[in-house]
Amino acid sequence: MAAAEPDLKDAMTPQSRTRTVLAWALWLATMSACAAGLVVALLVARPLTAQVIGDGALDALNRELLAVVDQTMQPTSTSLWLRPPARQEPVGG
C-alpha cells in the first residue's frame, strides 16, 4: 500500500481570515504612507509658524466680520427703506 502524500496546495493557501487581515494591513500601511507624505509636503511647502497661524486666524475673523456686516446692512423688509424721514425739531427751542 502506498502512503497518501500530503496536499501541499492546501498548506500554502492562506485562510480567508488571514487574507482579510493581510489586506487590511496593506491598506493601513498605504494610507499611513500617504498621510506621512502629505504632512511632510505641507511642512516643507509652508512651515507652520506663529505668523502663519495668526494670518489664518485674522483671515477667518475678517470673513466672519464681513458676513455680519453684510447681514446687518440688508434690511429684512423694504418698509425700512420706503418710510419717509422723521422730522427733526430745531435745537434750543
MITIVO-666660 format. One record per atom (N, C-alpha, C, O): atom name; residue number from 1; x, y, z; residue in one letter. Coordinates in Angstrom, 2 decimals, m for minus. Layout:
{atome:CA, num:NUM, X:X, Y:Y, Z:Z, residu:A}
...
END
This chain:
{atome:N, num:1, X:0.82, Y:m1.16, Z:0.00, residu:M}
{atome:CA, num:1, X:0.00, Y:0.00, Z:0.00, residu:M}
{atome:C, num:1, X:0.88, Y:1.24, Z:0.00, residu:M}
{atome:O, num:1, X:1.86, Y:1.34, Z:0.74, residu:M}
{atome:N, num:2, X:0.51, Y:2.16, Z:m0.83, residu:A}
{atome:CA, num:2, X:1.26, Y:3.41, Z:m0.93, residu:A}
{atome:C, num:2, X:0.65, Y:4.42, Z:0.02, residu:A}
{atome:O, num:2, X:m0.57, Y:4.56, Z:0.11, residu:A}
{atome:N, num:3, X:1.52, Y:5.12, Z:0.73, residu:A}
{atome:CA, num:3, X:1.05, Y:6.15, Z:1.67, residu:A}
{atome:C, num:3, X:0.58, Y:7.38, Z:0.89, residu:A}
{atome:O, num:3, X:1.20, Y:7.76, Z:m0.10, residu:A}
{atome:N, num:4, X:m0.50, Y:7.98, Z:1.36, residu:A}
{atome:CA, num:4, X:m1.04, Y:9.17, Z:0.69, residu:A}
{atome:C, num:4, X:m0.11, Y:10.35, Z:0.97, residu:A}
{atome:O, num:4, X:0.27, Y:10.60, Z:2.11, residu:A}
{atome:N, num:5, X:0.25, Y:11.05, Z:m0.07, residu:E}
{atome:CA, num:5, X:1.12, Y:12.22, Z:0.09, residu:E}
{atome:C, num:5, X:0.28, Y:13.42, Z:0.53, residu:E}
{atome:O, num:5, X:m0.86, Y:13.57, Z:0.09, residu:E}
{atome:N, num:6, X:0.84, Y:14.27, Z:1.39, residu:P}
{atome:CA, num:6, X:0.07, Y:15.45, Z:1.83, residu:P}
{atome:C, num:6, X:m0.14, Y:16.41, Z:0.67, residu:P}
{atome:O, num:6, X:0.71, Y:16.56, Z:m0.21, residu:P}
{atome:N, num:7, X:m1.27, Y:17.05, Z:0.70, residu:D}
{atome:CA, num:7, X:m1.60, Y:18.01, Z:m0.35, residu:D}
{atome:C, num:7, X:m0.96, Y:19.35, Z:0.01, residu:D}
{atome:O, num:7, X:m1.46, Y:20.04, Z:0.90, residu:D}
{atome:N, num:8, X:0.12, Y:19.74, Z:m0.65, residu:L}
{atome:CA, num:8, X:0.84, Y:20.97, Z:m0.34, residu:L}
{atome:C, num:8, X:0.10, Y:22.20, Z:m0.83, residu:L}
{atome:O, num:8, X:0.33, Y:23.31, Z:m0.34, residu:L}
{atome:N, num:9, X:m0.79, Y:22.03, Z:m1.79, residu:K}
{atome:CA, num:9, X:m1.55, Y:23.18, Z:m2.30, residu:K}
{atome:C, num:9, X:m2.41, Y:23.79, Z:m1.19, residu:K}
{atome:O, num:9, X:m2.48, Y:25.01, Z:m1.07, residu:K}
{atome:N, num:10, X:m3.05, Y:22.95, Z:m0.40, residu:D}
{atome:CA, num:10, X:m3.88, Y:23.45, Z:0.70, residu:D}
{atome:C, num:10, X:m3.03, Y:24.07, Z:1.80, residu:D}
{atome:O, num:10, X:m3.45, Y:25.02, Z:2.46, residu:D}
{atome:N, num:11, X:m1.84, Y:23.55, Z:2.01, residu:A}
{atome:CA, num:11, X:m0.96, Y:24.06, Z:3.06, residu:A}
{atome:C, num:11, X:m0.44, Y:25.45, Z:2.70, residu:A}
{atome:O, num:11, X:m0.17, Y:26.24, Z:3.61, residu:A}
{atome:N, num:12, X:m0.28, Y:25.79, Z:1.45, residu:M}
{atome:CA, num:12, X:0.28, Y:27.07, Z:1.03, residu:M}
{atome:C, num:12, X:m0.78, Y:28.13, Z:0.79, residu:M}
{atome:O, num:12, X:m0.44, Y:29.30, Z:0.62, residu:M}
{atome:N, num:13, X:m2.05, Y:27.77, Z:0.78, residu:T}
{atome:CA, num:13, X:m3.13, Y:28.72, Z:0.54, residu:T}
{atome:C, num:13, X:m3.56, Y:29.33, Z:1.87, residu:T}
{atome:O, num:13, X:m3.97, Y:28.60, Z:2.77, residu:T}
{atome:N, num:14, X:m3.46, Y:30.67, Z:2.01, residu:P}
{atome:CA, num:14, X:m3.87, Y:31.29, Z:3.27, residu:P}
{atome:C, num:14, X:m5.38, Y:31.19, Z:3.47, residu:P}
{atome:O, num:14, X:m6.16, Y:31.18, Z:2.51, residu:P}
{atome:N, num:15, X:m5.77, Y:31.13, Z:4.70, residu:Q}
{atome:CA, num:15, X:m7.18, Y:31.06, Z:5.03, residu:Q}
{atome:C, num:15, X:m7.84, Y:32.41, Z:4.75, residu:Q}
{atome:O, num:15, X:m7.15, Y:33.42, Z:4.56, residu:Q}
{atome:N, num:16, X:m9.15, Y:32.43, Z:4.71, residu:S}
{atome:CA, num:16, X:m9.89, Y:33.64, Z:4.39, residu:S}
{atome:C, num:16, X:m9.61, Y:34.75, Z:5.41, residu:S}
{atome:O, num:16, X:m9.42, Y:35.90, Z:5.03, residu:S}
{atome:N, num:17, X:m9.59, Y:34.42, Z:6.69, residu:R}
{atome:CA, num:17, X:m9.35, Y:35.42, Z:7.73, residu:R}
{atome:C, num:17, X:m7.94, Y:35.99, Z:7.60, residu:R}
{atome:O, num:17, X:m7.74, Y:37.19, Z:7.77, residu:R}
{atome:N, num:18, X:m6.98, Y:35.15, Z:7.30, residu:T}
{atome:CA, num:18, X:m5.60, Y:35.60, Z:7.14, residu:T}
{atome:C, num:18, X:m5.48, Y:36.55, Z:5.95, residu:T}
{atome:O, num:18, X:m4.78, Y:37.56, Z:6.03, residu:T}
{atome:N, num:19, X:m6.17, Y:36.23, Z:4.88, residu:R}
{atome:CA, num:19, X:m6.15, Y:37.12, Z:3.71, residu:R}
{atome:C, num:19, X:m6.78, Y:38.46, Z:4.04, residu:R}
{atome:O, num:19, X:m6.28, Y:39.50, Z:3.59, residu:R}
{atome:N, num:20, X:m7.86, Y:38.46, Z:4.81, residu:T}
{atome:CA, num:20, X:m8.51, Y:39.70, Z:5.19, residu:T}
{atome:C, num:20, X:m7.59, Y:40.56, Z:6.06, residu:T}
{atome:O, num:20, X:m7.48, Y:41.77, Z:5.85, residu:T}
{atome:N, num:21, X:m6.93, Y:39.93, Z:7.02, residu:V}
{atome:CA, num:21, X:m6.02, Y:40.66, Z:7.88, residu:V}
{atome:C, num:21, X:m4.86, Y:41.23, Z:7.08, residu:V}
{atome:O, num:21, X:m4.46, Y:42.38, Z:7.28, residu:V}
{atome:N, num:22, X:m4.32, Y:40.45, Z:6.17, residu:L}
{atome:CA, num:22, X:m3.22, Y:40.93, Z:5.33, residu:L}
{atome:C, num:22, X:m3.66, Y:42.08, Z:4.43, residu:L}
{atome:O, num:22, X:m2.91, Y:43.04, Z:4.23, residu:L}
{atome:N, num:23, X:m4.88, Y:42.01, Z:3.89, residu:A}
{atome:CA, num:23, X:m5.38, Y:43.08, Z:3.03, residu:A}
{atome:C, num:23, X:m5.55, Y:44.37, Z:3.84, residu:A}
{atome:O, num:23, X:m5.18, Y:45.45, Z:3.36, residu:A}
{atome:N, num:24, X:m6.11, Y:44.28, Z:5.05, residu:W}
{atome:CA, num:24, X:m6.27, Y:45.47, Z:5.89, residu:W}
{atome:C, num:24, X:m4.93, Y:46.05, Z:6.30, residu:W}
{atome:O, num:24, X:m4.76, Y:47.26, Z:6.35, residu:W}
{atome:N, num:25, X:m3.97, Y:45.18, Z:6.60, residu:A}
{atome:CA, num:25, X:m2.64, Y:45.65, Z:6.98, residu:A}
{atome:C, num:25, X:m1.98, Y:46.40, Z:5.82, residu:A}
{atome:O, num:25, X:m1.35, Y:47.43, Z:6.02, residu:A}
{atome:N, num:26, X:m2.14, Y:45.87, Z:4.63, residu:L}
{atome:CA, num:26, X:m1.58, Y:46.53, Z:3.45, residu:L}
{atome:C, num:26, X:m2.27, Y:47.88, Z:3.21, residu:L}
{atome:O, num:26, X:m1.60, Y:48.86, Z:2.89, residu:L}
{atome:N, num:27, X:m3.58, Y:47.92, Z:3.37, residu:W}
{atome:CA, num:27, X:m4.32, Y:49.19, Z:3.20, residu:W}
{atome:C, num:27, X:m3.88, Y:50.21, Z:4.24, residu:W}
{atome:O, num:27, X:m3.66, Y:51.38, Z:3.91, residu:W}
{atome:N, num:28, X:m3.74, Y:49.78, Z:5.50, residu:L}
{atome:CA, num:28, X:m3.33, Y:50.68, Z:6.56, residu:L}
{atome:C, num:28, X:m1.93, Y:51.22, Z:6.33, residu:L}
{atome:O, num:28, X:m1.66, Y:52.40, Z:6.56, residu:L}
{atome:N, num:29, X:m1.03, Y:50.36, Z:5.87, residu:A}
{atome:CA, num:29, X:0.34, Y:50.81, Z:5.59, residu:A}
{atome:C, num:29, X:0.35, Y:51.82, Z:4.45, residu:A}
{atome:O, num:29, X:1.10, Y:52.79, Z:4.49, residu:A}
{atome:N, num:30, X:m0.48, Y:51.59, Z:3.44, residu:T}
{atome:CA, num:30, X:m0.55, Y:52.51, Z:2.31, residu:T}
{atome:C, num:30, X:m1.10, Y:53.87, Z:2.74, residu:T}
{atome:O, num:30, X:m0.56, Y:54.91, Z:2.37, residu:T}
{atome:N, num:31, X:m2.18, Y:53.86, Z:3.53, residu:M}
{atome:CA, num:31, X:m2.77, Y:55.11, Z:4.00, residu:M}
{atome:C, num:31, X:m1.81, Y:55.86, Z:4.92, residu:M}
{atome:O, num:31, X:m1.73, Y:57.09, Z:4.86, residu:M}
{atome:N, num:32, X:m1.09, Y:55.14, Z:5.75, residu:S}
{atome:CA, num:32, X:m0.12, Y:55.78, Z:6.65, residu:S}
{atome:C, num:32, X:0.99, Y:56.45, Z:5.85, residu:S}
{atome:O, num:32, X:1.42, Y:57.55, Z:6.18, residu:S}
{atome:N, num:33, X:1.44, Y:55.78, Z:4.81, residu:A}
{atome:CA, num:33, X:2.49, Y:56.36, Z:3.98, residu:A}
{atome:C, num:33, X:1.98, Y:57.61, Z:3.26, residu:A}
{atome:O, num:33, X:2.70, Y:58.60, Z:3.14, residu:A}
{atome:N, num:34, X:0.75, Y:57.56, Z:2.79, residu:C}
{atome:CA, num:34, X:0.17, Y:58.74, Z:2.12, residu:C}
{atome:C, num:34, X:0.02, Y:59.91, Z:3.09, residu:C}
{atome:O, num:34, X:0.34, Y:61.04, Z:2.75, residu:C}
{atome:N, num:35, X:m0.46, Y:59.63, Z:4.29, residu:A}
{atome:CA, num:35, X:m0.63, Y:60.69, Z:5.28, residu:A}
{atome:C, num:35, X:0.71, Y:61.27, Z:5.68, residu:A}
{atome:O, num:35, X:0.85, Y:62.49, Z:5.81, residu:A}
{atome:N, num:36, X:1.70, Y:60.42, Z:5.87, residu:A}
{atome:CA, num:36, X:3.02, Y:60.92, Z:6.24, residu:A}
{atome:C, num:36, X:3.61, Y:61.77, Z:5.11, residu:A}
{atome:O, num:36, X:4.23, Y:62.80, Z:5.37, residu:A}
{atome:N, num:37, X:3.40, Y:61.36, Z:3.88, residu:G}
{atome:CA, num:37, X:3.88, Y:62.14, Z:2.75, residu:G}
{atome:C, num:37, X:3.20, Y:63.49, Z:2.67, residu:G}
{atome:O, num:37, X:3.83, Y:64.49, Z:2.35, residu:G}
{atome:N, num:38, X:1.91, Y:63.52, Z:2.95, residu:L}
{atome:CA, num:38, X:1.18, Y:64.79, Z:2.93, residu:L}
{atome:C, num:38, X:1.68, Y:65.73, Z:4.02, residu:L}
{atome:O, num:38, X:1.85, Y:66.93, Z:3.79, residu:L}
{atome:N, num:39, X:1.90, Y:65.20, Z:5.21, residu:V}
{atome:CA, num:39, X:2.40, Y:66.03, Z:6.31, residu:V}
{atome:C, num:39, X:3.77, Y:66.60, Z:5.96, residu:V}
{atome:O, num:39, X:4.03, Y:67.79, Z:6.18, residu:V}
{atome:N, num:40, X:4.64, Y:65.77, Z:5.43, residu:V}
{atome:CA, num:40, X:5.98, Y:66.25, Z:5.06, residu:V}
{atome:C, num:40, X:5.88, Y:67.31, Z:3.97, residu:V}
{atome:O, num:40, X:6.57, Y:68.33, Z:4.03, residu:V}
{atome:N, num:41, X:5.02, Y:67.09, Z:2.98, residu:A}
{atome:CA, num:41, X:4.87, Y:68.06, Z:1.90, residu:A}
{atome:C, num:41, X:4.35, Y:69.39, Z:2.43, residu:A}
{atome:O, num:41, X:4.81, Y:70.45, Z:2.01, residu:A}
{atome:N, num:42, X:3.39, Y:69.35, Z:3.34, residu:L}
{atome:CA, num:42, X:2.85, Y:70.58, Z:3.91, residu:L}
{atome:C, num:42, X:3.89, Y:71.32, Z:4.75, residu:L}
{atome:O, num:42, X:3.97, Y:72.54, Z:4.71, residu:L}
{atome:N, num:43, X:4.67, Y:70.57, Z:5.51, residu:L}
{atome:CA, num:43, X:5.68, Y:71.21, Z:6.35, residu:L}
{atome:C, num:43, X:6.80, Y:71.81, Z:5.51, residu:L}
{atome:O, num:43, X:7.38, Y:72.83, Z:5.89, residu:L}
{atome:N, num:44, X:7.12, Y:71.19, Z:4.40, residu:V}
{atome:CA, num:44, X:8.17, Y:71.71, Z:3.54, residu:V}
{atome:C, num:44, X:7.65, Y:72.91, Z:2.74, residu:V}
{atome:O, num:44, X:8.35, Y:73.91, Z:2.58, residu:V}
{atome:N, num:45, X:6.41, Y:72.80, Z:2.25, residu:A}
{atome:CA, num:45, X:5.86, Y:73.86, Z:1.41, residu:A}
{atome:C, num:45, X:5.56, Y:75.12, Z:2.22, residu:A}
{atome:O, num:45, X:5.84, Y:76.22, Z:1.75, residu:A}
{atome:N, num:46, X:5.01, Y:74.98, Z:3.41, residu:R}
{atome:CA, num:46, X:4.66, Y:76.14, Z:4.23, residu:R}
{atome:C, num:46, X:4.82, Y:75.78, Z:5.70, residu:R}
{atome:O, num:46, X:3.90, Y:75.25, Z:6.31, residu:R}
{atome:N, num:47, X:5.98, Y:76.07, Z:6.25, residu:P}
{atome:CA, num:47, X:6.19, Y:75.72, Z:7.66, residu:P}
{atome:C, num:47, X:5.17, Y:76.42, Z:8.55, residu:P}
{atome:O, num:47, X:4.78, Y:77.56, Z:8.31, residu:P}
{atome:N, num:48, X:4.75, Y:75.72, Z:9.57, residu:L}
{atome:CA, num:48, X:3.73, Y:76.24, Z:10.49, residu:L}
{atome:C, num:48, X:4.42, Y:77.11, Z:11.54, residu:L}
{atome:O, num:48, X:5.12, Y:76.60, Z:12.42, residu:L}
{atome:N, num:49, X:4.21, Y:78.40, Z:11.44, residu:T}
{atome:CA, num:49, X:4.79, Y:79.34, Z:12.38, residu:T}
{atome:C, num:49, X:3.67, Y:80.12, Z:13.04, residu:T}
{atome:O, num:49, X:2.51, Y:80.03, Z:12.64, residu:T}
{atome:N, num:50, X:4.03, Y:80.89, Z:14.04, residu:A}
{atome:CA, num:50, X:3.03, Y:81.71, Z:14.73, residu:A}
{atome:C, num:50, X:2.41, Y:82.72, Z:13.78, residu:A}
{atome:O, num:50, X:1.22, Y:83.03, Z:13.88, residu:A}
{atome:N, num:51, X:3.21, Y:83.24, Z:12.85, residu:Q}
{atome:CA, num:51, X:2.69, Y:84.22, Z:11.90, residu:Q}
{atome:C, num:51, X:1.68, Y:83.57, Z:10.96, residu:Q}
{atome:O, num:51, X:0.65, Y:84.17, Z:10.64, residu:Q}
{atome:N, num:52, X:1.96, Y:82.35, Z:10.51, residu:V}
{atome:CA, num:52, X:1.03, Y:81.65, Z:9.62, residu:V}
{atome:C, num:52, X:m0.28, Y:81.39, Z:10.34, residu:V}
{atome:O, num:52, X:m1.36, Y:81.57, Z:9.77, residu:V}
{atome:N, num:53, X:m0.19, Y:80.96, Z:11.60, residu:I}
{atome:CA, num:53, X:m1.41, Y:80.70, Z:12.38, residu:I}
{atome:C, num:53, X:m2.18, Y:82.00, Z:12.59, residu:I}
{atome:O, num:53, X:m3.40, Y:82.03, Z:12.47, residu:I}
{atome:N, num:54, X:m1.46, Y:83.07, Z:12.92, residu:G}
{atome:CA, num:54, X:m2.10, Y:84.37, Z:13.12, residu:G}
{atome:C, num:54, X:m2.76, Y:84.89, Z:11.86, residu:G}
{atome:O, num:54, X:m3.87, Y:85.43, Z:11.90, residu:G}
{atome:N, num:55, X:m2.09, Y:84.72, Z:10.72, residu:D}
{atome:CA, num:55, X:m2.67, Y:85.17, Z:9.46, residu:D}
{atome:C, num:55, X:m3.95, Y:84.40, Z:9.15, residu:D}
{atome:O, num:55, X:m4.93, Y:84.98, Z:8.69, residu:D}
{atome:N, num:56, X:m3.93, Y:83.10, Z:9.40, residu:G}
{atome:CA, num:56, X:m5.14, Y:82.29, Z:9.17, residu:G}
{atome:C, num:56, X:m6.27, Y:82.71, Z:10.08, residu:G}
{atome:O, num:56, X:m7.42, Y:82.78, Z:9.65, residu:G}
{atome:N, num:57, X:m5.95, Y:83.01, Z:11.34, residu:A}
{atome:CA, num:57, X:m6.99, Y:83.44, Z:12.28, residu:A}
{atome:C, num:57, X:m7.54, Y:84.80, Z:11.87, residu:A}
{atome:O, num:57, X:m8.75, Y:85.03, Z:11.96, residu:A}
{atome:N, num:58, X:m6.67, Y:85.71, Z:11.43, residu:L}
{atome:CA, num:58, X:m7.14, Y:87.02, Z:11.01, residu:L}
{atome:C, num:58, X:m8.01, Y:86.92, Z:9.75, residu:L}
{atome:O, num:58, X:m9.01, Y:87.63, Z:9.63, residu:L}
{atome:N, num:59, X:m7.63, Y:86.06, Z:8.83, residu:D}
{atome:CA, num:59, X:m8.45, Y:85.87, Z:7.62, residu:D}
{atome:C, num:59, X:m9.84, Y:85.35, Z:7.99, residu:D}
{atome:O, num:59, X:m10.85, Y:85.82, Z:7.46, residu:D}
{atome:N, num:60, X:m9.89, Y:84.37, Z:8.89, residu:A}
{atome:CA, num:60, X:m11.18, Y:83.82, Z:9.31, residu:A}
{atome:C, num:60, X:m12.02, Y:84.88, Z:10.02, residu:A}
{atome:O, num:60, X:m13.22, Y:84.98, Z:9.78, residu:A}
{atome:N, num:61, X:m11.39, Y:85.66, Z:10.88, residu:L}
{atome:CA, num:61, X:m12.10, Y:86.72, Z:11.59, residu:L}
{atome:C, num:61, X:m12.60, Y:87.78, Z:10.63, residu:L}
{atome:O, num:61, X:m13.71, Y:88.29, Z:10.79, residu:L}
{atome:N, num:62, X:m11.81, Y:88.12, Z:9.64, residu:N}
{atome:CA, num:62, X:m12.20, Y:89.11, Z:8.63, residu:N}
{atome:C, num:62, X:m13.42, Y:88.62, Z:7.85, residu:N}
{atome:O, num:62, X:m14.35, Y:89.38, Z:7.61, residu:N}
{atome:N, num:63, X:m13.41, Y:87.34, Z:7.45, residu:R}
{atome:CA, num:63, X:m14.55, Y:86.79, Z:6.71, residu:R}
{atome:C, num:63, X:m15.82, Y:86.82, Z:7.57, residu:R}
{atome:O, num:63, X:m16.89, Y:87.17, Z:7.08, residu:R}
{atome:N, num:64, X:m15.69, Y:86.46, Z:8.86, residu:E}
{atome:CA, num:64, X:m16.85, Y:86.47, Z:9.75, residu:E}
{atome:C, num:64, X:m17.38, Y:87.89, Z:9.92, residu:E}
{atome:O, num:64, X:m18.59, Y:88.11, Z:9.88, residu:E}
{atome:N, num:65, X:m16.49, Y:88.84, Z:10.11, residu:L}
{atome:CA, num:65, X:m16.90, Y:90.23, Z:10.30, residu:L}
{atome:C, num:65, X:m17.61, Y:90.75, Z:9.05, residu:L}
{atome:O, num:65, X:m18.65, Y:91.41, Z:9.17, residu:L}
{atome:N, num:66, X:m17.09, Y:90.47, Z:7.88, residu:L}
{atome:CA, num:66, X:m17.74, Y:90.90, Z:6.65, residu:L}
{atome:C, num:66, X:m19.10, Y:90.26, Z:6.46, residu:L}
{atome:O, num:66, X:m20.03, Y:90.90, Z:5.97, residu:L}
{atome:N, num:67, X:m19.23, Y:89.00, Z:6.86, residu:A}
{atome:CA, num:67, X:m20.54, Y:88.33, Z:6.76, residu:A}
{atome:C, num:67, X:m21.56, Y:88.99, Z:7.69, residu:A}
{atome:O, num:67, X:m22.71, Y:89.17, Z:7.31, residu:A}
{atome:N, num:68, X:m21.13, Y:89.34, Z:8.90, residu:V}
{atome:CA, num:68, X:m22.04, Y:90.01, Z:9.84, residu:V}
{atome:C, num:68, X:m22.44, Y:91.38, Z:9.32, residu:V}
{atome:O, num:68, X:m23.61, Y:91.75, Z:9.42, residu:V}
{atome:N, num:69, X:m21.49, Y:92.13, Z:8.76, residu:V}
{atome:CA, num:69, X:m21.79, Y:93.45, Z:8.21, residu:V}
{atome:C, num:69, X:m22.77, Y:93.32, Z:7.04, residu:V}
{atome:O, num:69, X:m23.71, Y:94.10, Z:6.94, residu:V}
{atome:N, num:70, X:m22.55, Y:92.34, Z:6.18, residu:D}
{atome:CA, num:70, X:m23.47, Y:92.13, Z:5.05, residu:D}
{atome:C, num:70, X:m24.88, Y:91.82, Z:5.54, residu:D}
{atome:O, num:70, X:m25.85, Y:92.36, Z:5.00, residu:D}
{atome:N, num:71, X:m25.00, Y:90.96, Z:6.54, residu:Q}
{atome:CA, num:71, X:m26.33, Y:90.62, Z:7.06, residu:Q}
{atome:C, num:71, X:m26.98, Y:91.82, Z:7.75, residu:Q}
{atome:O, num:71, X:m28.19, Y:91.99, Z:7.68, residu:Q}
{atome:N, num:72, X:m26.19, Y:92.62, Z:8.41, residu:T}
{atome:CA, num:72, X:m26.72, Y:93.78, Z:9.12, residu:T}
{atome:C, num:72, X:m27.19, Y:94.86, Z:8.15, residu:T}
{atome:O, num:72, X:m28.21, Y:95.51, Z:8.39, residu:T}
{atome:N, num:73, X:m26.48, Y:95.04, Z:7.08, residu:M}
{atome:CA, num:73, X:m26.80, Y:96.10, Z:6.12, residu:M}
{atome:C, num:73, X:m28.02, Y:95.75, Z:5.26, residu:M}
{atome:O, num:73, X:m28.62, Y:96.65, Z:4.67, residu:M}
{atome:N, num:74, X:m28.38, Y:94.49, Z:5.16, residu:Q}
{atome:CA, num:74, X:m29.53, Y:94.11, Z:4.34, residu:Q}
{atome:C, num:74, X:m30.78, Y:94.13, Z:5.20, residu:Q}
{atome:O, num:74, X:m30.87, Y:93.37, Z:6.17, residu:Q}
{atome:N, num:75, X:m31.75, Y:94.97, Z:4.88, residu:P}
{atome:CA, num:75, X:m32.97, Y:95.02, Z:5.69, residu:P}
{atome:C, num:75, X:m33.81, Y:93.77, Z:5.47, residu:P}
{atome:O, num:75, X:m33.75, Y:93.14, Z:4.41, residu:P}
{atome:N, num:76, X:m34.59, Y:93.43, Z:6.48, residu:T}
{atome:CA, num:76, X:m35.46, Y:92.26, Z:6.35, residu:T}
{atome:C, num:76, X:m36.73, Y:92.60, Z:5.60, residu:T}
{atome:O, num:76, X:m37.40, Y:91.71, Z:5.06, residu:T}
{atome:N, num:77, X:m37.08, Y:93.89, Z:5.56, residu:S}
{atome:CA, num:77, X:m38.26, Y:94.30, Z:4.78, residu:S}
{atome:C, num:77, X:m37.95, Y:95.63, Z:4.11, residu:S}
{atome:O, num:77, X:m37.10, Y:96.40, Z:4.57, residu:S}
{atome:N, num:78, X:m38.65, Y:95.89, Z:3.01, residu:T}
{atome:CA, num:78, X:m38.41, Y:97.11, Z:2.25, residu:T}
{atome:C, num:78, X:m39.04, Y:98.33, Z:2.91, residu:T}
{atome:O, num:78, X:m38.73, Y:99.46, Z:2.54, residu:T}
{atome:N, num:79, X:m39.92, Y:98.13, Z:3.88, residu:S}
{atome:CA, num:79, X:m40.58, Y:99.28, Z:4.50, residu:S}
{atome:C, num:79, X:m39.58, Y:100.18, Z:5.23, residu:S}
{atome:O, num:79, X:m39.81, Y:101.38, Z:5.38, residu:S}
{atome:N, num:80, X:m38.47, Y:99.59, Z:5.67, residu:L}
{atome:CA, num:80, X:m37.45, Y:100.42, Z:6.32, residu:L}
{atome:C, num:80, X:m36.85, Y:101.42, Z:5.34, residu:L}
{atome:O, num:80, X:m36.46, Y:102.51, Z:5.75, residu:L}
{atome:N, num:81, X:m36.78, Y:101.08, Z:4.08, residu:W}
{atome:CA, num:81, X:m36.18, Y:101.95, Z:3.09, residu:W}
{atome:C, num:81, X:m37.20, Y:102.94, Z:2.52, residu:W}
{atome:O, num:81, X:m36.83, Y:104.01, Z:2.05, residu:W}
{atome:N, num:82, X:m38.48, Y:102.58, Z:2.57, residu:L}
{atome:CA, num:82, X:m39.51, Y:103.41, Z:1.94, residu:L}
{atome:C, num:82, X:m40.14, Y:104.40, Z:2.90, residu:L}
{atome:O, num:82, X:m40.86, Y:105.30, Z:2.45, residu:L}
{atome:N, num:83, X:m39.91, Y:104.29, Z:4.19, residu:R}
{atome:CA, num:83, X:m40.51, Y:105.17, Z:5.18, residu:R}
{atome:C, num:83, X:m39.93, Y:106.58, Z:5.02, residu:R}
{atome:O, num:83, X:m38.72, Y:106.73, Z:4.84, residu:R}
{atome:N, num:84, X:m40.78, Y:107.62, Z:5.06, residu:P}
{atome:CA, num:84, X:m40.25, Y:108.99, Z:4.95, residu:P}
{atome:C, num:84, X:m39.41, Y:109.32, Z:6.17, residu:P}
{atome:O, num:84, X:m39.64, Y:108.79, Z:7.25, residu:P}
{atome:N, num:85, X:m38.42, Y:110.20, Z:5.99, residu:P}
{atome:CA, num:85, X:m37.57, Y:110.57, Z:7.12, residu:P}
{atome:C, num:85, X:m38.38, Y:111.28, Z:8.19, residu:P}
{atome:O, num:85, X:m39.32, Y:112.01, Z:7.89, residu:P}
{atome:N, num:86, X:m38.00, Y:111.06, Z:9.45, residu:A}
{atome:CA, num:86, X:m38.69, Y:111.70, Z:10.58, residu:A}
{atome:C, num:86, X:m38.31, Y:113.18, Z:10.64, residu:A}
{atome:O, num:86, X:m37.19, Y:113.56, Z:10.28, residu:A}
{atome:N, num:87, X:m39.26, Y:114.02, Z:11.11, residu:R}
{atome:CA, num:87, X:m38.98, Y:115.45, Z:11.25, residu:R}
{atome:C, num:87, X:m38.05, Y:115.66, Z:12.43, residu:R}
{atome:O, num:87, X:m38.18, Y:115.01, Z:13.46, residu:R}
{atome:N, num:88, X:m37.16, Y:116.54, Z:12.27, residu:Q}
{atome:CA, num:88, X:m36.25, Y:116.86, Z:13.37, residu:Q}
{atome:C, num:88, X:m36.64, Y:118.21, Z:13.96, residu:Q}
{atome:O, num:88, X:m36.83, Y:119.18, Z:13.23, residu:Q}
{atome:N, num:89, X:m36.75, Y:118.28, Z:15.27, residu:E}
{atome:CA, num:89, X:m37.07, Y:119.52, Z:15.96, residu:E}
{atome:C, num:89, X:m35.81, Y:120.37, Z:16.02, residu:E}
{atome:O, num:89, X:m34.71, Y:119.85, Z:16.20, residu:E}
{atome:N, num:90, X:m35.97, Y:121.70, Z:15.87, residu:P}
{atome:CA, num:90, X:m34.80, Y:122.56, Z:15.99, residu:P}
{atome:C, num:90, X:m34.22, Y:122.51, Z:17.40, residu:P}
{atome:O, num:90, X:m34.96, Y:122.40, Z:18.38, residu:P}
{atome:N, num:91, X:m32.94, Y:122.59, Z:17.49, residu:V}
{atome:CA, num:91, X:m32.25, Y:122.53, Z:18.78, residu:V}
{atome:C, num:91, X:m32.36, Y:123.88, Z:19.47, residu:V}
{atome:O, num:91, X:m32.18, Y:124.92, Z:18.83, residu:V}
{atome:N, num:92, X:m32.63, Y:123.88, Z:20.75, residu:G}
{atome:CA, num:92, X:m32.67, Y:125.11, Z:21.54, residu:G}
{atome:C, num:92, X:m33.99, Y:125.85, Z:21.44, residu:G}
{atome:O, num:92, X:m34.06, Y:127.02, Z:21.84, residu:G}
{atome:N, num:93, X:m34.98, Y:125.26, Z:20.96, residu:G}
{atome:CA, num:93, X:m36.21, Y:125.88, Z:21.11, residu:G}
{atome:C, num:93, X:m37.06, Y:126.40, Z:20.13, residu:G}
{atome:O, num:93, X:m38.12, Y:126.92, Z:20.45, residu:G}
END
